[in-house]
Amino acid sequence: MRARFAATQEWLKSAPRDHYSIQLYTAGARDLYKAEDMLARAAARNLALSDFHVYGVKIDDQQHYRLAYGAYPSYAAGNQGIKGLPAAYREYGPYLRSVERMRSQNRQ
C-alpha cells in the first residue's frame, strides 16, 4: 500500500488533469485492510499494480485513503472501464473521479 501511495504521488504530478480514474474504495483507519486486500487480490489475478492509485483524503478531520484504478482519457472511456471491472471491484459502487479532483483532495 505504501509503495502504491508513493507511486500515486508521482503519477498525480504529471497525469493530465482532464483524465479519469475509477474510485474503488475509501478506507479509514479501521478498514484500511480492505484496500490492502483489494491490492493483494489484484496481484493474485496478475493485474498490473501500476494501474492502481492510492491517495490520501481528509474526511471530517480524519485521515482516509482512496483506492482508484486506471487512467482514462475521457468520461466515456472510464465508464467502459467500470463495466469491465471484475465483480470484486464493483462491490463498493465504483465511480469516476477526475485527476484534477484527485489532486485537489490529496491530503496526508
N, C-alpha and C positions, 0 to 999 in steps of 0.2 A: 504494500500500500504506500509506503514512504517513497519507494522508487517511482511509482506512478505519479505521486504528488509532485515530486521534483521535476519529472519529465513534463508534466502538465504546465508547470510554471514556465518552462522554456517554450512549450508549444503556444501558450497564450500570448507570448510576446510577438510572435510572427504570424499566427493564424489570421486569415482575412476576417475582419470584423463582421462581414455580412454572410459568413458561412454559419452552419448549424451543426449541433451535436445532439444526440439523443440523451436526455437526462433519464437515467435508470433508477436512481435511488438517492435519498438524502439520509445520512446516518448521523445520529447524535452519539454521545459518548457511550450510552448503554447498548446501542445496536450497531456499532462500528464493525463488529464481527460479521454482520450480514453482508456488508460491502466487501470485506475481505474474502468472504466465502464466494461471492459472485466473481471476484477476480480469480480465485482458485479454480472454480468451475470452468472459467474461460480458458485457463491454461490447460486443464484436463481435456478440453474439447479442441485443443490446438488452435484456438482463436488467437490472433496477434494481440498480445497485451499492449503493444504500442497504440492500438486503436482505442484503448480505454483511457479516460481522463479523470483525474481526481483533483478537486479544488475545494478550498475552504470557504465557508459562509458563516456569518453570524446571524443567528435567529434568536430573538429575544435575549440578546447579550450572551448567548451560549454558542460555543464552537460546534459546528457541524461540518460534515464533508459530503460533497456530492460526487457521485459516480456517473460519468457520462460515457457515451460510446460513439465513435466515428466522427468524421468530418465531412459534411455535405455542402455542396456549393449553392444549394437552394432549399427553400422550404419544401418544395415538392419532392426533391431527391431525399430529403430527410424523412418525409412521410413514407416513402417507399422503403427506406431503411428500417423504420419501425415495423412495417409489415413483414420484413424478412427476419426479424429477431426470433431467436429460439423462445419457446414458451416461458422458460425460466426467467428470461429478461423482460417479458411483458407483464410479469406478475404484479409489479408495483405501479402500473399505469404510466409507462414511459411517454415523454412528450419532448418536443423540440425546444432547444434553448439556443439563442444566437451566441456566437463567440463574443460579441460585444457585451451582451448581458452577463456571460460567464466572467469576463474580465471585470466588469463593474461590481460583481458580487464577491469576487475572490478576496477573501479576508482570512487572516490567520490569527 
